[in-house]
Amino acid sequence: MACGGADLQMAADDVAEGFALLLEKRVQLPKKTSLQPCPGKPESETGFFNVMPSLVQHWERDVLGCKIMGSMPGNVERGLPRASGFILLFDPETKLPMCVMDAQAISATRTGAVSLLAARRLARSSTRELGLVGAGINMRTQLLGLSAALPELKRVRVHARGLSRHRFAEEMGARTGLSIVAVDSPEEAVRGADTIVTCVSVDHEPIVRAPWIAQRGVTIFSIGGFEVDLDVLTRMDRVVADRWEDVRSRGVQAHAIAVERGLLPASRVEDLGPILAGLSPGRRSDEESIFFSPVGLAFEDVLVAHRVYRTAVARGVGHRFRTWRNPQWI
């Protein structure tokens, strides 16, 4: 954290560089490997385990790394983090490990950074009120990202289970200066809002229903999995993924499910990268309705982690340890 791991604007710069490099085919990005312990049961009950490697051929240096992260929604009730893991960085030439660091803060920060970049291009710049469903660490970085991208933002309605929505309203209101009100239902949070964000751990069925959503001009950021009625997607003017092939491979988010069920042509799903680069248009008018849902891409974690690593080395922060002594065993 002391070396910029939670700095959202710096993370946004890292992520923007990554998307530019991805368009130049300078990023190797294997499909996310996701292990579900009990296939057939909702991930909200069983949890999952992700392995996400990437090699980024940066203009100045190559960056090689991997995020390994487990997620178990039930941990929250045990007083434990829902998701936790490590990011490993390797020397691109020797392939020897250089660094291991916590993944939770960086993962949440880069997720907020992606939404910051996406909101600048996809959300209505005149947005004054947000509707939020979810109040975890990822929703905190979502709000930080969106408040940085939307200069007219003034008010927020938030719903989540238990007391978390009240803690969120108090903490994030003080942090952002926004008027944040905790409400008693998802409908109260999103009805009438022109920009909606969902990020919940229980996502095997929609928590946001089509009748609650404005017919025109709405922007929806779905950060978790299957959180929004599929009928909502069919009336969107545009449906955007961070990278569609990865969303489709993972298969748990609303647009992937809508395509699988034949409700939405795959050809209608756009990638975020060309939109960020100006190769495809951003929002065309205030009347356009846009759905955006990212799956999370490994190069984002690796680039943020590498910047943090370089800062730590320069400042002499961190702990050095030896992983082996006798090369004959390697």
C-alpha positions as a LaTeX table, in Angstrom:
\begin{tabular}{lrrr}
\hline
Residue & $x$ (\AA) & $y$ (\AA) & $z$ (\AA) \\
\hline
Met1 & 0.00 & 0.00 & 0.00 \\
Ala2 & 2.88 & 2.35 & 0.84 \\
Cys3 & 4.23 & 1.92 & $-2.70$ \\
Gly4 & 1.07 & 2.83 & $-4.62$ \\
Gly5 & $-0.84$ & $-0.44$ & $-4.66$ \\
Ala6 & $-4.08$ & 1.34 & $-3.77$ \\
Asp7 & $-3.53$ & 4.43 & $-5.94$ \\
Leu8 & $-6.46$ & 4.29 & $-8.34$ \\
Gln9 & $-5.25$ & 6.93 & $-10.77$ \\
Met10 & $-1.82$ & 5.32 & $-11.10$ \\
Ala11 & $-3.51$ & 1.96 & $-11.59$ \\
Ala12 & $-5.71$ & 3.50 & $-14.30$ \\
Asp13 & $-2.57$ & 4.65 & $-16.12$ \\
Asp14 & $-1.11$ & 1.12 & $-15.84$ \\
Val15 & $-4.33$ & $-0.47$ & $-17.12$ \\
Ala16 & $-4.67$ & 2.01 & $-19.99$ \\
Glu17 & $-1.13$ & 1.14 & $-21.10$ \\
Gly18 & $-2.02$ & $-2.53$ & $-20.89$ \\
Phe19 & $-5.05$ & $-2.18$ & $-23.14$ \\
Ala20 & $-2.96$ & $-0.21$ & $-25.66$ \\
Leu21 & $-0.33$ & $-2.96$ & $-25.64$ \\
Leu22 & $-3.05$ & $-5.58$ & $-26.01$ \\
Leu23 & $-4.22$ & $-3.90$ & $-29.22$ \\
Glu24 & $-0.64$ & $-3.94$ & $-30.47$ \\
Lys25 & $-0.50$ & $-7.70$ & $-29.78$ \\
Arg26 & 2.24 & $-7.18$ & $-27.21$ \\
Val27 & 0.35 & $-9.03$ & $-24.46$ \\
Gln28 & 0.23 & $-12.78$ & $-24.03$ \\
Leu29 & $-2.96$ & $-13.55$ & $-22.13$ \\
Pro30 & $-3.93$ & $-17.19$ & $-21.72$ \\
Lys31 & $-7.51$ & $-17.87$ & $-20.75$ \\
Lys32 & $-8.22$ & $-17.53$ & $-17.05$ \\
Thr33 & $-8.04$ & $-20.93$ & $-15.36$ \\
Ser34 & $-10.88$ & $-21.16$ & $-12.87$ \\
Leu35 & $-11.27$ & $-24.20$ & $-10.65$ \\
Gln36 & $-14.67$ & $-24.72$ & $-9.05$ \\
Pro37 & $-14.57$ & $-27.36$ & $-6.29$ \\
Cys38 & $-18.17$ & $-28.53$ & $-6.80$ \\
Pro39 & $-19.17$ & $-28.13$ & $-10.47$ \\
Gly40 & $-22.90$ & $-27.71$ & $-10.91$ \\
Lys41 & $-23.37$ & $-25.79$ & $-7.67$ \\
Pro42 & $-23.42$ & $-21.97$ & $-7.54$ \\
Glu43 & $-20.00$ & $-20.38$ & $-7.11$ \\
Ser44 & $-21.55$ & $-18.22$ & $-4.40$ \\
Glu45 & $-21.81$ & $-21.42$ & $-2.33$ \\
Thr46 & $-18.67$ & $-23.33$ & $-3.33$ \\
Gly47 & $-16.20$ & $-20.57$ & $-4.11$ \\
Phe48 & $-13.57$ & $-20.81$ & $-6.83$ \\
Phe49 & $-9.83$ & $-20.61$ & $-7.43$ \\
Asn50 & $-8.34$ & $-18.57$ & $-10.28$ \\
Val51 & $-4.90$ & $-18.69$ & $-11.90$ \\
Met52 & $-4.15$ & $-15.76$ & $-14.23$ \\
Pro53 & $-0.72$ & $-15.51$ & $-15.96$ \\
Ser54 & 0.39 & $-12.86$ & $-18.43$ \\
Leu55 & 3.48 & $-11.68$ & $-20.30$ \\
Val56 & 3.46 & $-8.00$ & $-21.27$ \\
Gln57 & 6.03 & $-6.84$ & $-23.81$ \\
His58 & 6.08 & $-3.27$ & $-22.56$ \\
Trp59 & 7.68 & $-0.58$ & $-24.68$ \\
Glu60 & 10.41 & $-0.19$ & $-22.02$ \\
Arg61 & 10.61 & $-3.67$ & $-20.48$ \\
Asp62 & 8.97 & $-7.08$ & $-20.48$ \\
Val63 & 6.77 & $-7.89$ & $-17.49$ \\
Leu64 & 5.97 & $-11.49$ & $-16.55$ \\
Gly65 & 3.69 & $-12.52$ & $-13.73$ \\
Cys66 & 0.71 & $-14.43$ & $-12.45$ \\
Lys67 & $-2.14$ & $-13.77$ & $-10.04$ \\
Ile68 & $-3.34$ & $-16.73$ & $-7.97$ \\
Met69 & $-6.50$ & $-16.02$ & $-6.03$ \\
Gly70 & $-9.18$ & $-17.92$ & $-4.19$ \\
Ser71 & $-12.68$ & $-16.65$ & $-3.50$ \\
Met72 & $-15.17$ & $-17.95$ & $-0.95$ \\
Pro73 & $-18.21$ & $-15.71$ & $-0.34$ \\
Gly74 & $-19.00$ & $-17.50$ & 2.91 \\
Asn75 & $-15.74$ & $-16.21$ & 4.39 \\
Val76 & $-17.37$ & $-12.86$ & 5.10 \\
Glu77 & $-19.60$ & $-14.44$ & 7.75 \\
Arg78 & $-16.47$ & $-15.93$ & 9.34 \\
Gly79 & $-14.80$ & $-12.54$ & 9.57 \\
Leu80 & $-12.39$ & $-13.44$ & 6.75 \\
Pro81 & $-11.80$ & $-11.79$ & 3.36 \\
Arg82 & $-14.03$ & $-13.06$ & 0.55 \\
Ala83 & $-11.04$ & $-13.22$ & $-1.80$ \\
Ser84 & $-7.33$ & $-13.46$ & $-1.13$ \\
Gly85 & $-4.19$ & $-14.60$ & $-2.88$ \\
Phe86 & $-0.83$ & $-13.60$ & $-4.28$ \\
Ile87 & 0.69 & $-11.97$ & $-7.31$ \\
Leu88 & 4.00 & $-13.46$ & $-8.42$ \\
Leu89 & 6.45 & $-11.57$ & $-10.64$ \\
Phe90 & 9.18 & $-13.38$ & $-12.56$ \\
Asp91 & 12.32 & $-12.31$ & $-14.36$ \\
Pro92 & 11.27 & $-12.45$ & $-18.04$ \\
Glu93 & 14.74 & $-13.67$ & $-19.12$ \\
Thr94 & 15.60 & $-16.31$ & $-16.50$ \\
Lys95 & 11.98 & $-17.07$ & $-15.46$ \\
Leu96 & 13.14 & $-17.01$ & $-11.82$ \\
Pro97 & 10.70 & $-15.50$ & $-9.30$ \\
Met98 & 11.46 & $-11.88$ & $-8.34$ \\
Cys99 & 8.60 & $-10.93$ & $-6.05$ \\
Val100 & 5.54 & $-12.20$ & $-4.24$ \\
Met101 & 2.93 & $-9.75$ & $-2.96$ \\
Asp102 & $-0.62$ & $-9.71$ & $-1.68$ \\
Ala103 & $-3.22$ & $-9.68$ & $-4.45$ \\
Gln104 & $-6.31$ & $-8.38$ & $-2.68$ \\
Ala105 & $-5.59$ & $-4.64$ & $-2.68$ \\
Ile106 & $-4.15$ & $-4.63$ & $-6.19$ \\
Ser107 & $-7.03$ & $-6.71$ & $-7.56$ \\
Ala108 & $-9.65$ & $-4.39$ & $-6.09$ \\
Thr109 & $-7.75$ & $-1.28$ & $-7.19$ \\
Arg110 & $-7.27$ & $-2.36$ & $-10.78$ \\
Thr111 & $-10.97$ & $-3.34$ & $-10.98$ \\
Gly112 & $-11.90$ & 0.19 & $-9.94$ \\
Ala113 & $-9.35$ & 1.56 & $-12.41$ \\
Val114 & $-10.96$ & $-0.35$ & $-15.30$ \\
Ser115 & $-14.32$ & 1.19 & $-14.40$ \\
Leu116 & $-12.75$ & 4.65 & $-14.16$ \\
Leu117 & $-11.48$ & 4.30 & $-17.74$ \\
Ala118 & $-14.72$ & 2.75 & $-18.99$ \\
Ala119 & $-16.90$ & 5.41 & $-17.33$ \\
Arg120 & $-15.02$ & 8.21 & $-19.07$ \\
Arg121 & $-16.00$ & 6.69 & $-22.41$ \\
Leu122 & $-19.34$ & 5.02 & $-21.70$ \\
Ala123 & $-21.21$ & 6.79 & $-18.88$ \\
Arg124 & $-23.12$ & 10.03 & $-19.23$ \\
Ser125 & $-20.79$ & 12.85 & $-18.25$ \\
Ser126 & $-23.79$ & 14.61 & $-16.69$ \\
Thr127 & $-24.42$ & 11.74 & $-14.25$ \\
Arg128 & $-25.38$ & 13.18 & $-10.84$ \\
Glu129 & $-26.61$ & 10.07 & $-9.02$ \\
Leu130 & $-25.44$ & 6.46 & $-8.79$ \\
Gly131 & $-27.37$ & 3.37 & $-7.77$ \\
Leu132 & $-25.15$ & 0.73 & $-6.16$ \\
Val133 & $-25.93$ & $-2.86$ & $-5.20$ \\
Gly134 & $-23.12$ & $-4.28$ & $-3.09$ \\
Ala135 & $-20.93$ & $-2.71$ & $-0.41$ \\
Gly136 & $-17.70$ & $-4.72$ & $-0.34$ \\
Ile137 & $-14.12$ & $-3.70$ & $-1.07$ \\
Asn138 & $-14.68$ & $-3.85$ & $-4.83$ \\
Met139 & $-17.65$ & $-1.52$ & $-4.60$ \\
Arg140 & $-15.48$ & 0.92 & $-2.69$ \\
Thr141 & $-12.97$ & 1.06 & $-5.53$ \\
Gln142 & $-15.84$ & 1.23 & $-8.02$ \\
Leu143 & $-17.15$ & 4.35 & $-6.33$ \\
Leu144 & $-13.68$ & 5.89 & $-6.17$ \\
Gly145 & $-13.20$ & 5.22 & $-9.88$ \\
Leu146 & $-16.59$ & 6.52 & $-10.94$ \\
Ser147 & $-16.35$ & 9.62 & $-8.77$ \\
Ala148 & $-13.04$ & 10.42 & $-10.48$ \\
Ala149 & $-14.59$ & 9.91 & $-13.94$ \\
Leu150 & $-17.93$ & 11.71 & $-13.40$ \\
Pro151 & $-17.39$ & 15.36 & $-12.42$ \\
Glu152 & $-21.10$ & 16.11 & $-11.85$ \\
Leu153 & $-21.67$ & 13.22 & $-9.44$ \\
Lys154 & $-23.34$ & 14.31 & $-6.20$ \\
Arg155 & $-25.51$ & 11.53 & $-4.75$ \\
Val156 & $-25.35$ & 7.77 & $-4.24$ \\
Arg157 & $-27.92$ & 5.20 & $-3.14$ \\
Val158 & $-26.50$ & 1.89 & $-1.93$ \\
His159 & $-28.02$ & $-1.43$ & $-0.93$ \\
Ala160 & $-26.33$ & $-4.50$ & 0.52 \\
Arg161 & $-27.20$ & $-7.13$ & 3.06 \\
Gly162 & $-26.97$ & $-6.45$ & 6.79 \\
Leu163 & $-25.17$ & $-3.45$ & 8.22 \\
Ser164 & $-22.56$ & $-3.26$ & 5.46 \\
Arg165 & $-24.57$ & $-0.70$ & 3.48 \\
His166 & $-24.64$ & 1.65 & 6.47 \\
Arg167 & $-20.90$ & 1.29 & 7.05 \\
Phe168 & $-20.32$ & 1.89 & 3.35 \\
Ala169 & $-22.47$ & 5.04 & 3.36 \\
Glu170 & $-20.67$ & 6.47 & 6.38 \\
Glu171 & $-17.12$ & 5.59 & 5.36 \\
Met172 & $-17.35$ & 6.40 & 1.66 \\
Gly173 & $-19.41$ & 9.53 & 2.23 \\
Ala174 & $-16.64$ & 10.87 & 4.45 \\
Arg175 & $-13.97$ & 9.79 & 1.97 \\
Thr176 & $-15.56$ & 11.15 & $-1.22$ \\
Gly177 & $-17.66$ & 14.05 & 0.02 \\
Leu178 & $-20.67$ & 12.58 & $-1.79$ \\
Ser179 & $-24.14$ & 12.31 & $-0.27$ \\
Ile180 & $-24.55$ & 8.54 & 0.21 \\
Val181 & $-27.79$ & 7.02 & 1.47 \\
Ala182 & $-28.19$ & 3.38 & 2.51 \\
Val183 & $-31.50$ & 1.95 & 1.27 \\
Asp184 & $-33.44$ & $-1.19$ & 2.13 \\
Ser185 & $-33.69$ & $-2.97$ & $-1.24$ \\
Pro186 & $-31.94$ & $-3.31$ & $-4.60$ \\
Glu187 & $-34.97$ & $-1.70$ & $-6.25$ \\
Glu188 & $-34.65$ & 1.42 & $-4.08$ \\
Ala189 & $-30.97$ & 1.63 & $-5.01$ \\
Val190 & $-31.36$ & 1.44 & $-8.78$ \\
Arg191 & $-34.83$ & 2.67 & $-9.73$ \\
Gly192 & $-34.54$ & 5.99 & $-11.54$ \\
Ala193 & $-30.73$ & 6.01 & $-11.52$ \\
Asp194 & $-29.08$ & 6.72 & $-14.87$ \\
Thr195 & $-25.88$ & 4.92 & $-13.82$ \\
Ile196 & $-26.02$ & 1.62 & $-11.92$ \\
Val197 & $-23.22$ & $-0.53$ & $-10.52$ \\
Thr198 & $-23.65$ & $-4.08$ & $-9.22$ \\
Cys199 & $-20.96$ & $-6.03$ & $-7.40$ \\
Val200 & $-22.18$ & $-8.82$ & $-5.14$ \\
Ser201 & $-20.90$ & $-12.22$ & $-4.07$ \\
Val202 & $-24.23$ & $-14.05$ & $-4.43$ \\
Asp203 & $-24.67$ & $-13.91$ & $-8.19$ \\
His204 & $-26.25$ & $-17.18$ & $-9.37$ \\
Glu205 & $-29.48$ & $-15.31$ & $-10.08$ \\
Pro206 & $-30.19$ & $-11.66$ & $-10.94$ \\
Ile207 & $-30.51$ & $-9.13$ & $-8.16$ \\
Val208 & $-31.49$ & $-6.26$ & $-10.48$ \\
Arg209 & $-34.76$ & $-6.70$ & $-12.34$ \\
Ala210 & $-35.72$ & $-5.29$ & $-15.71$ \\
Pro211 & $-38.79$ & $-3.27$ & $-14.57$ \\
Trp212 & $-36.59$ & $-1.19$ & $-12.27$ \\
Ile213 & $-34.30$ & 0.01 & $-15.09$ \\
Ala214 & $-34.92$ & 3.17 & $-17.11$ \\
Gln215 & $-35.86$ & 2.48 & $-20.71$ \\
Arg216 & $-33.40$ & 4.94 & $-22.23$ \\
Gly217 & $-30.06$ & 6.48 & $-21.36$ \\
Val218 & $-28.99$ & 4.11 & $-18.61$ \\
Thr219 & $-25.43$ & 2.92 & $-17.98$ \\
Ile220 & $-24.98$ & $-0.38$ & $-16.12$ \\
Phe221 & $-21.65$ & $-1.63$ & $-14.82$ \\
Ser222 & $-21.97$ & $-5.26$ & $-13.69$ \\
Ile223 & $-18.75$ & $-6.13$ & $-11.89$ \\
Gly224 & $-19.65$ & $-9.53$ & $-10.46$ \\
Gly225 & $-21.29$ & $-12.38$ & $-12.32$ \\
Phe226 & $-24.94$ & $-12.96$ & $-13.21$ \\
Glu227 & $-26.37$ & $-9.90$ & $-11.45$ \\
Val228 & $-28.78$ & $-8.32$ & $-13.94$ \\
Asp229 & $-31.91$ & $-9.67$ & $-15.65$ \\
Leu230 & $-31.04$ & $-10.94$ & $-19.12$ \\
Asp231 & $-34.03$ & $-9.03$ & $-20.49$ \\
Val232 & $-32.14$ & $-5.85$ & $-19.64$ \\
Leu233 & $-29.34$ & $-6.80$ & $-22.02$ \\
Thr234 & $-31.71$ & $-7.37$ & $-24.93$ \\
Arg235 & $-32.81$ & $-3.73$ & $-24.83$ \\
Met236 & $-29.32$ & $-2.25$ & $-24.47$ \\
Asp237 & $-27.99$ & $-0.27$ & $-27.41$ \\
Arg238 & $-24.51$ & $-1.55$ & $-26.64$ \\
Val239 & $-23.02$ & $-4.41$ & $-24.64$ \\
Val240 & $-19.33$ & $-4.13$ & $-23.75$ \\
Ala241 & $-16.82$ & $-6.56$ & $-22.22$ \\
Asp242 & $-13.22$ & $-5.93$ & $-21.24$ \\
Arg243 & $-12.32$ & $-8.75$ & $-23.66$ \\
Trp244 & $-15.21$ & $-10.81$ & $-24.98$ \\
Glu245 & $-13.28$ & $-14.01$ & $-25.63$ \\
Asp246 & $-12.29$ & $-14.15$ & $-21.95$ \\
Val247 & $-15.81$ & $-13.33$ & $-20.74$ \\
Arg248 & $-17.25$ & $-16.03$ & $-22.98$ \\
Ser249 & $-14.66$ & $-18.58$ & $-21.85$ \\
Arg250 & $-15.43$ & $-17.91$ & $-18.16$ \\
Gly251 & $-19.16$ & $-18.17$ & $-18.92$ \\
Val252 & $-20.63$ & $-16.83$ & $-15.66$ \\
Gln253 & $-21.53$ & $-13.23$ & $-16.46$ \\
Ala254 & $-24.82$ & $-11.93$ & $-17.79$ \\
His255 & $-23.69$ & $-11.23$ & $-21.36$ \\
Ala256 & $-22.00$ & $-14.66$ & $-21.65$ \\
Ile257 & $-25.18$ & $-16.34$ & $-20.38$ \\
Ala258 & $-27.40$ & $-14.26$ & $-22.70$ \\
Val259 & $-25.30$ & $-15.31$ & $-25.71$ \\
Glu260 & $-25.26$ & $-18.95$ & $-24.61$ \\
Arg261 & $-29.07$ & $-18.94$ & $-24.31$ \\
Gly262 & $-29.55$ & $-17.33$ & $-27.70$ \\
Leu263 & $-30.92$ & $-14.06$ & $-26.33$ \\
Leu264 & $-28.05$ & $-11.92$ & $-27.59$ \\
Pro265 & $-25.91$ & $-12.35$ & $-30.73$ \\
Ala266 & $-22.22$ & $-12.67$ & $-29.86$ \\
Ser267 & $-21.49$ & $-10.16$ & $-32.61$ \\
Arg268 & $-23.16$ & $-7.45$ & $-30.51$ \\
Val269 & $-20.62$ & $-7.66$ & $-27.68$ \\
Glu270 & $-17.81$ & $-5.13$ & $-28.04$ \\
Asp271 & $-14.34$ & $-5.09$ & $-26.46$ \\
Leu272 & $-13.33$ & $-2.18$ & $-24.27$ \\
Gly273 & $-9.82$ & $-1.80$ & $-25.72$ \\
Pro274 & $-10.79$ & $-0.27$ & $-29.07$ \\
Ile275 & $-13.20$ & 2.09 & $-27.29$ \\
Leu276 & $-10.44$ & 3.32 & $-24.96$ \\
Ala277 & $-8.12$ & 3.79 & $-27.94$ \\
Gly278 & $-10.71$ & 5.80 & $-29.89$ \\
Leu279 & $-10.91$ & 3.15 & $-32.61$ \\
Ser280 & $-14.56$ & 2.57 & $-31.68$ \\
Pro281 & $-16.86$ & 5.32 & $-30.41$ \\
Gly282 & $-17.66$ & 5.87 & $-26.78$ \\
Arg283 & $-21.11$ & 6.98 & $-25.71$ \\
Arg284 & $-22.83$ & 8.59 & $-28.71$ \\
Ser285 & $-25.66$ & 10.38 & $-26.90$ \\
Asp286 & $-27.38$ & 10.71 & $-23.52$ \\
Glu287 & $-30.18$ & 8.52 & $-24.87$ \\
Glu288 & $-27.93$ & 5.53 & $-25.50$ \\
Ser289 & $-28.22$ & 2.61 & $-23.07$ \\
Ile290 & $-24.96$ & 0.75 & $-22.36$ \\
Phe291 & $-24.14$ & $-2.40$ & $-20.39$ \\
Phe292 & $-20.50$ & $-3.01$ & $-19.38$ \\
Ser293 & $-19.24$ & $-6.08$ & $-17.54$ \\
Pro294 & $-15.53$ & $-6.98$ & $-17.24$ \\
Val295 & $-14.23$ & $-10.42$ & $-16.29$ \\
Gly296 & $-10.82$ & $-9.12$ & $-15.17$ \\
Leu297 & $-7.62$ & $-9.57$ & $-17.20$ \\
Ala298 & $-4.28$ & $-10.75$ & $-15.84$ \\
Phe299 & $-2.18$ & $-8.05$ & $-17.51$ \\
Glu300 & $-3.95$ & $-5.47$ & $-15.32$ \\
Asp301 & $-2.78$ & $-7.13$ & $-12.11$ \\
Val302 & 0.71 & $-7.80$ & $-13.43$ \\
Leu303 & 1.32 & $-4.23$ & $-14.61$ \\
Val304 & 0.08 & $-2.66$ & $-11.39$ \\
Ala305 & 2.11 & $-5.14$ & $-9.34$ \\
His306 & 5.25 & $-4.47$ & $-11.38$ \\
Arg307 & 4.98 & $-0.72$ & $-10.78$ \\
Val308 & 4.55 & $-1.36$ & $-7.06$ \\
Tyr309 & 7.56 & $-3.70$ & $-7.12$ \\
Arg310 & 9.78 & $-1.14$ & $-8.83$ \\
Thr311 & 8.71 & 1.54 & $-6.35$ \\
Ala312 & 9.41 & $-0.80$ & $-3.42$ \\
Val313 & 12.89 & $-1.62$ & $-4.71$ \\
Ala314 & 13.67 & 2.08 & $-5.21$ \\
Arg315 & 12.51 & 2.92 & $-1.67$ \\
Gly316 & 14.04 & $-0.11$ & $-0.01$ \\
Val317 & 10.65 & $-1.35$ & 1.11 \\
Gly318 & 9.82 & $-5.05$ & 1.55 \\
His319 & 11.66 & $-8.14$ & 2.72 \\
Arg320 & 14.25 & $-10.13$ & 0.81 \\
Phe321 & 14.34 & $-13.89$ & 1.31 \\
Arg322 & 16.22 & $-16.79$ & $-0.28$ \\
Thr323 & 14.14 & $-19.46$ & $-2.01$ \\
Trp324 & 17.02 & $-21.85$ & $-2.78$ \\
Arg325 & 20.72 & $-22.31$ & $-1.99$ \\
Asn326 & 21.96 & $-25.31$ & $-3.97$ \\
Pro327 & 21.33 & $-25.11$ & $-7.74$ \\
Gln328 & 21.68 & $-28.88$ & $-8.20$ \\
Trp329 & 18.16 & $-29.25$ & $-6.81$ \\
Ile330 & 16.69 & $-26.72$ & $-9.20$ \\
\hline
\end{tabular}
